[in-house]
Amino acid sequence: MTTTGKVWFVGAGPGAADLLTLRAARVIAEADVVIWAASLVHADVLAHARPDAEIVDSSQLPIEGVRPLYERAAADGLTVARIHSGDPALWGAVQEQLDLCRALGLAVEVVPGVSSFTAVAALVGRELTIPEVAQSVILTRLEGGKTPMPPGERVREFARHGTTMALFLSAARSGQAQAELLGGGYPPETPVVVAYQATWPDELVVRCTLGELEATVKAHKLWKHTLFLVGPALAATGTRSHLYHPGHFHTHRRAEPAARAALRRARADRSGVDQPGVDQPGVDPGGDGR
């Protein structure tokens, strides 16, 4: 079964309406029906909707309550904008809706959004991947919540990497989160950013150490809409990316020979072995230079 109806799953970003992408604003403006959750999405995003659009608050509806809207879109050839907070790819309960829409014969498309973890990094003016400090970002949530975690996905195990971690949906159990992060190997002095309702008018962003995490969360009475950023990159300074180093070359820029030799010596000192090929044109063992 095919129809002329379509459902767009739109990432609304972390909260501020001006952090919508241009595509997200266009899709909302063109939709016949706009579905949004007042508990998760800021009402300002509805300013993009047409005056005659049908606006539905899904905050009190299970998927069975939203299904009739999708069925009507399939029957009447309507365009639906289903607005999700942050980016739909992360904890958006989107896959079950995509499956439903496809079963109804609806065309579907996803518009990515700015995730709250990148918004929080921007608010505190930090890069999450600092050369020689952290080159990975782990996105996860504390186990033991309403939705079961798959076997093997545990905060304590992820913490053993010691890299940057964004911990979602965990503020209500801040003591458990702190214990798991410490148990996995982060030192108590590891920097943490606690962000509530990032980019909303009532946002709260607090810095603390991991050893102070539970006390900080409880002092501010936070239990939902709160994200933790954890890791040494949140306080690191003084390291340099190779991307703009004069000794780094890529398709659009040649390396300065003396700087290239110094860079090669530094790499050899760190690894304990010489790195053949680093001076060959078109060969860059540093990948993107980071």
BELMO-V404538 format. One record per pair of residues at least 6 apart in sequence whose C-alpha atoms are under 6 Angstrom apart, sorted by sequence separation. I is the first residue (numbers start at 1). J is the second residue. If there is no record, write none. Layout:
BEGIN
i:I j:J
i:I j:J
END
This chain:
BEGIN
i:129 j:135
i:143 j:149
i:197 j:203
i:249 j:255
i:268 j:274
i:278 j:284
i:13 j:20
i:196 j:203
i:248 j:255
i:12 j:20
i:196 j:204
i:247 j:255
i:195 j:204
i:246 j:255
i:247 j:256
i:195 j:205
i:246 j:256
i:194 j:205
i:194 j:206
i:247 j:259
i:193 j:206
i:246 j:259
i:247 j:260
i:10 j:24
i:193 j:207
i:192 j:207
i:192 j:208
i:192 j:209
i:191 j:209
i:192 j:210
i:29 j:48
i:190 j:209
i:29 j:49
i:33 j:53
i:37 j:57
i:39 j:59
i:189 j:209
i:190 j:210
i:28 j:49
i:29 j:50
i:32 j:53
i:33 j:54
i:34 j:55
i:35 j:56
i:36 j:57
i:37 j:58
i:38 j:59
i:189 j:210
i:35 j:57
i:36 j:58
i:37 j:59
i:159 j:181
i:188 j:210
i:188 j:211
i:156 j:180
i:160 j:184
i:87 j:112
i:156 j:181
i:159 j:184
i:160 j:185
i:87 j:113
i:141 j:167
i:15 j:42
i:17 j:44
i:86 j:113
i:87 j:114
i:137 j:164
i:138 j:165
i:139 j:166
i:140 j:167
i:141 j:168
i:157 j:184
i:17 j:45
i:86 j:114
i:87 j:115
i:137 j:165
i:141 j:169
i:142 j:170
i:156 j:184
i:197 j:225
i:86 j:115
i:134 j:163
i:196 j:225
i:86 j:116
i:196 j:226
i:195 j:226
i:74 j:106
i:195 j:227
i:194 j:227
i:194 j:228
i:193 j:228
i:193 j:229
i:192 j:229
i:192 j:230
i:175 j:214
i:174 j:214
i:191 j:231
i:190 j:231
i:190 j:232
i:41 j:85
i:40 j:85
i:34 j:80
i:243 j:289
i:32 j:79
i:33 j:80
i:34 j:81
i:35 j:82
i:36 j:83
i:242 j:289
i:243 j:290
i:31 j:79
i:32 j:80
i:242 j:290
i:31 j:80
i:241 j:290
i:31 j:81
i:172 j:223
i:171 j:223
i:28 j:81
i:168 j:227
i:167 j:227
i:167 j:228
i:166 j:228
i:166 j:229
i:165 j:229
i:165 j:230
i:164 j:230
i:164 j:231
i:5 j:73
i:163 j:231
i:5 j:74
i:3 j:74
i:5 j:77
i:7 j:79
i:10 j:82
i:12 j:84
i:13 j:85
i:14 j:86
i:4 j:77
i:5 j:78
i:6 j:79
i:7 j:80
i:8 j:81
i:9 j:82
i:10 j:83
i:11 j:84
i:12 j:85
i:13 j:86
i:5 j:79
i:7 j:81
i:8 j:82
i:9 j:83
i:10 j:84
i:11 j:85
i:12 j:86
i:11 j:86
i:11 j:87
i:11 j:88
i:6 j:106
i:8 j:108
i:11 j:111
i:13 j:113
i:5 j:106
i:6 j:107
i:7 j:108
i:8 j:109
i:9 j:110
i:10 j:111
i:11 j:112
i:12 j:113
i:13 j:114
i:14 j:115
i:3 j:105
i:6 j:108
i:8 j:110
i:11 j:113
i:13 j:115
i:14 j:116
i:2 j:105
i:3 j:106
i:130 j:233
i:1 j:105
i:128 j:233
i:131 j:241
i:16 j:199
i:15 j:199
i:16 j:200
i:15 j:200
END
